[in-house]
Amino acid sequence: MNEESTKVGESEAGRGLDHPEAAAAVLMLLSCFFLLAGAGLLSIMLIKLAVPTLFADSAFLSYGRLRPAASSLLVYGFGGTLAQAAAYYLTPRLVGAPMRRQPIALLAGAAYSGLVLIGALLVMFRGPSGPELAEFPPLVDWPMAAVLLVPPMLVTSMIRNRTEEGAYVSLLYVIGAVWWYPALYITGSIPGLRNIGPFLQTGLTAGGMLLLAFPAAALGAAYYVVVKESGRPLHSGQLARAGFWTLAGTALLSAPARFLGGPAPDWTETAAVAASLGLALSALVVLTIICQTLSGDWQKAGESPVLRPALAGAAAYTLFTVLIGISGFRSVAAVVGLTTWYDGLAVGLMLMAVPALGLSFMFYAFPRITGRELSGAGPADRGLRLLMWGGGVTVGALAVSGLVTGITWNWAAASGAASNTGEGFSAALGRVDVLFTAAALASAAAAAGLALLTWTLVRTYAAGSARAVEVLAPVHTSEPAEPEEAGDE
């Protein structure tokens, strides 16, 4: 099955829910809603960190509730719906099999989105009910686990009916994303664990969601978009696959590195330190592949509203993931462990890297589904600049504050001149108040950038001019189709 483009009029732009790719289009719009809501709560959370007395009389706006609610909206709301949209858009094109059961995909996507929203509201008004990134109450947990199983089943059904040979690296990431989400979510929902069980559960769920499931679909979509938009073959399909399997094999093992010195057995720490190196290498592969693919055509990359966020997101993802990997080494963890260093890097992934990669994919795919030209390249460019600068300052401020407090606490313990507990702990945090303020202000700028980017997508649906819409249809030729990615013959 190959792609054919057919020019359609404005009245035939494929807007209805009966469109053969309606599920992907609706989920893209829903992911934009969750991205804005999560970014807004994240900005309020950082303002609360800088001004603890703000909203002191409102329990639902306390830091301990804003943080899990914002993380859930970004990781599950934006990341989860993006993974489904990418799977429903990319899989038919990569395996040559049409997507069936479109109403089931739409219904499951809507149910999933509703459950995420309900779960986030319950976290804000009643407090979290589980470990990090598994804070939803049992009322939400099991229905959500059930609907999370629908996308992998639909994707697996398409793969079973495939007509294309080979396994593109984009497809590997998509398959991984739709299966990792339910597996990790069910892991985080297991009740009644004892001894080191809760410790390992927290590490696996939080680390797995943030480093494995959350970025997977965006990375796979970025590979696809870079190839299609640039018209150049992927630099090395084999290296890209090696990066995927390295990520899949090290992300979960590296999770306990965040809690070095905790109650887990020593072997988990040793495995985590070794896996952290693999995690950093897998991220470097992503940036290397994308840059080498675009090498020699940087002018087009700089002008394209699709390739710019893909390149910016890949660079941000690589930087933050490498720093997270380095943080797993004992000498580094002894200084930055349990400080805002890790929080800053997590914010970078949630607020900058994965959203930029995801929006790049949506800027490419959404016009081709709806038959509308991307609207407003200017606002999108300004939004990307705001996102990168605002998000960069936010991450930098939180990371530096973590580094400063970590060095202060270690110095206090080593010299005996001060205490790193009680008043000494508070005094160290007081030295970085200005950094918290900078992070709060910059996060608001990043959220404004995301608003401009998502507005570009929504305006495309509402007022974009008519363009060619992709129609997937089997095309029989006497010559074999050219491989989409180098090394994939």
Secondary structure as UniProt FT lines:
FT   STRAND          2..7
FT   HELIX           10..12
FT   TURN            17..18
FT   TURN            20..21
FT   HELIX           22..50
FT   TURN            52..57
FT   HELIX           59..61
FT   HELIX           63..72
FT   HELIX           73..78
FT   HELIX           79..95
FT   HELIX           102..126
FT   TURN            132..133
FT   HELIX           138..148
FT   HELIX           150..160
FT   HELIX           169..189
FT   TURN            195..196
FT   HELIX           197..208
FT   HELIX           209..213
FT   HELIX           214..230
FT   HELIX           237..250
FT   TURN            251..254
FT   HELIX           255..259
FT   TURN            260..261
FT   HELIX           266..294
FT   TURN            295..296
FT   HELIX           298..303
FT   TURN            305..306
FT   HELIX           307..326
FT   TURN            327..328
FT   HELIX           330..336
FT   TURN            337..338
FT   HELIX           340..347
FT   HELIX           348..353
FT   HELIX           354..370
FT   HELIX           377..415
FT   HELIX           423..430
FT   TURN            431..432
FT   HELIX           433..463
FT   STRAND          468..473
FT   TURN            486..487
//
